[in-house]
Structure formats: C-alpha cells, structure tokens
C-alpha cells in the first residue's frame, strides 16, 4: 500500500511508528432520568464532582512539572462553585441530573470559548470533567486512553490533561491530534513526557484505529502506511538526535564558544531535584502557582517559603529565576480572582492581582526573601504580565527592598515595544513567547484554525523578540526566553542569533536544545535569524533558517 501524508504542526521533535489507538468513547447518557430536585440532585452532583476532582488532584501529586500544574488546575475547575450553581439552576427547572450536568458545562464552555485566549483553552478540560462526572453518576467506566499491548500512536481530536498526563512513553510512542496548537495542554504535557507530537492535523479523524502510521514531530507529518525503509531511515535519524541529547554534558554554548545558558522550567522541589541531574545552568522559570491553585485561602509566608526553599536548595549553586504568582484567567484563585470578568484573558491576571491587592504581592516576596536565605546560588525574581514602564519600576523597587534581583516577563506587546525603558528599572527580562504570540496576533492560541498565526516561527513574533534582545544588549542586561519556543532546537538557534542570552524549557527538551546549539557557530545563528526575519511566513522561516544551520 502506498503512503499518504497528513500535515499538522510538529511541536515535539522525534519519530514514532505504530498502529493507531484512540481514546475510549464518551460515556453515554441515560435515555430517561427522574428529576431529583435541586437539593438531592445538587448533593449528588457535588459528590461526583468531588470524586473526579480528588482523582485529578491525586494524579497531579504523582505527576511533575507543567503536567502537575495543568492537572491541579483542572481539579480546581471540577470543584468550581459557578459550575455547581449552573447545575442547580437546571435542576430547579426540572432537568434530570445528567442533562443538567451536560447543559451546565455546555453553557460554561460557550462562555469560556467566547472569552477567548487562555479561557478558551479550558474548554477541553471542561468537557473532560463533564465526561468523568457523567461516568461517575451513571456507574460507567471512566473515559481515558486504553493501555496498548504494543508500541502505538495515539490519535485523537484533542487530549484532556488527565489523559495526556497518564501516558507511558514506552507504549505510546507518538501523539497526533486534530485540534490544538503549539502552546496547548497536549503539547506541553507531551514535551514534558518526551513523546513526539503533531497537533492541528488535517484529515486525522478519518484514520482508522489499528492502521499503521508514522508521526514526525519535527516536520509535522503524519504518514499513513509508511514504507518500512522510510520508517527505518527516519527512526535512525531521530535516534542520532536522541543520542546527541543524551551525551550532551553542557554548559550551553555555540560551536565557537559563545555562551548561552540552557535552563529548565520547574514548579516544585521534586521537579527541581530531577532537573538538578541535567547539565543545565539552572532554573529559568520557577512557576509558583501550584502552592496557590489548590487552596481556598492564601498560603502563609512560611508555607510559601517552605515550598520555594526546596527548589533553591535542590539547585545548589545554580541560578533560580522565580516567577511571582501567575494566576487569573484559566488559573482562578478562590481568594483573589475577580469573579465574572467579561474577558478574563485580558483582565486581572498575573501581576495585576498584586497591583490590585498589594499585600498579596508583598507576602509572596517576603516568602521568597525568607527562602532565599538558604539558597547557595543566586535568586532572581520576575513578575508576569507587566505592561508598562511604571509597573516594572513598582515591582523592581519591591524586589530590591528585599535584597533580591528584579526582572519582568515580556509577554505583552506594549512591554516589548518599550523594552528599552523597562530595562532602566530591572536587571533582566524573560520573554514568554506563548502569551506574546497570542496577544501580538489577537489569536487564541488554542484555536487550531489560527495555529498558523500563533506559530512561534512567525516573523512578526521574531521581530518583537529581536527588539527586546537589542534593548538588553544596549543595556548590557540578560534576555531569556522561557516560552515553548525555547524547546525547539532550531528555533533556539535563531533566538540566540537574535541576541537572546538564555533558553529555558522542559527538562526533557533542554539537552537536545543544548546539543543542537553546540553544532553551529554564532554567525550561523545570526544568519539563520536574519533569514527567518525576512521570511514571509513560518514555513518559509523554518526552511530559510535550516539552510543556514546545516
């Protein structure tokens, strides 16, 4: 049988070959059900939702890194009081419990989709919660991914976090989805697990279970019925890259000795201890959300300090860049987030919570300062969602009052455009390409139909990165990238060519980025960057850069 190729967006490099498996079907709804009334029905819904939330939280506790964060956020969403209220309203109107659950989540999903941005990302999570709650209410098996008997390729419309987080890379050797983008939950978790992944694949829904496919996470190809010799060639080439990553010993540098810090993203002590085994220069992004997301009340200064101290100690004398609370929008906090914002993705999130409640920011900075007393290496502190020079100055003053090194995230176009002014107040910046892309292109990063806009190879996004990097060079201050773009080995070379001084990604991606960088000179990186900037679109940018990096 001759091969045919489906095209998607390659988001996690690597090759996977095997028969297609698909998620188990959604639980079926009962044909008829008695109306229980708002009291009894609400109690049963809350009990079922609590079981689902507890299972997700348990998986979060056994997962690591961004995977744990995503699962915990979904667990919190399952307990959302607004969802319970929507179910209660339908029960009052006489709907059966399952129908009320489906209707309430459909309504909430529509609200999230209309809000766009990060809120729209949660629609897949809501649908997953719906199916798990229905299964719990009706006694059906929990939906999820079957355990394959041989190495297989998982194909789906999209994957819920709970499903993606439980995958075994030894049996699920690649992932392909019809939906999703470069910064979707599926991508983030696949990268955390090191599973080759292609998202936004056209025509994937017609590929039957059991059919042999090859997934190329570098090119974005899903090849149906691949020829054996083709599969062997591509698998061998991917093995060479894996061996290069496995043998990389650091530190990060180009072939001609230009130093680049290769860093990792972590969110807790366990992740930091695993990352400490890698030859990386430190932590480029320490997410602090987890110690907030599962709380009904704000953690005390001591509670926070205990969590932060674990990471500082685990990394020894290596640098840790800790980000203050990045909550709001898709990561609501019961004690801080504004309810019923008309557009949460553009609302009070990130540092804006600290501007609204200065005590929240002060207590977190106090906790970081307390924990840093036990740190051997340097501790740098940065704030997310900074939009203006004034905000950067306000934050930097607070950080310096506590004897720490201040920086900010550049993820809003206004901050990128005025990076030179922001540099006057802080000692470093880190570019979050995920949000910067979304806001620059006014495109929901979860919409597969818009993935061409939020592709991190977009020349306009690279132009913003170049502007920030030039400001850093002029001010003699470091400029890092900690978005998903930093996990792409070739794009990492382009970012270095633009003037970026550090790259921070999932621990599974960092060695390949470092190994790839070591094979090219700084001049090659600069030539590749210039070619990518001059390209008309992401595909042309990739092709143009590759010509200078080989």
Secondary structure, 3 states (H helix, E strand, C coil): CCCEEEECEEEECCEEEEEEECCCCCCCCCCCCCCCCHHHHHHHHHHHHHHHHHHHHHHHHHCCHHHHHHHHHHHHHHCCHHHHHHHHHHHHCCCCHHHHHHHHHHHHHHHHHHHCHHHHHCHHHHHHHHHHHHHHHHCCCCCCCCCCCCCEEEEECCCCHHHHHCCCCCCEEEEEECCCCCCCHHHHHHHHHCCEEEECCCCHHHCCCCCEEEEECCCCEEEECCCHHHHHHHHHHHHHHHHHHHHCCCCCECCCCCECEEEEEECCHHHHHHHCCCCCCEEEEEECCHHHHCCCCCCCHHHHHHHHHHHHHHCCCCEEEEECCCCECCECCCCCCCCCCCCHHHCCCCHHHHHHCHHHHHHHHHHHHHHHCCCCCCEEEEECCCCCHHHHHHHHHHHHHCCCEEEEEECCHHHHHCHHHHCCCCCEEEECHHHHHHHHHCCCCCCHHHHHHHCCCCHHHHHHHHHHHHHHHHHCCEEEECCHHHHCHHHHHHHHHHCCCEEEECHHHHHHHHHHHCCCCHHHHHHHHHHHHHCCCHHHHHHHHHHHHC
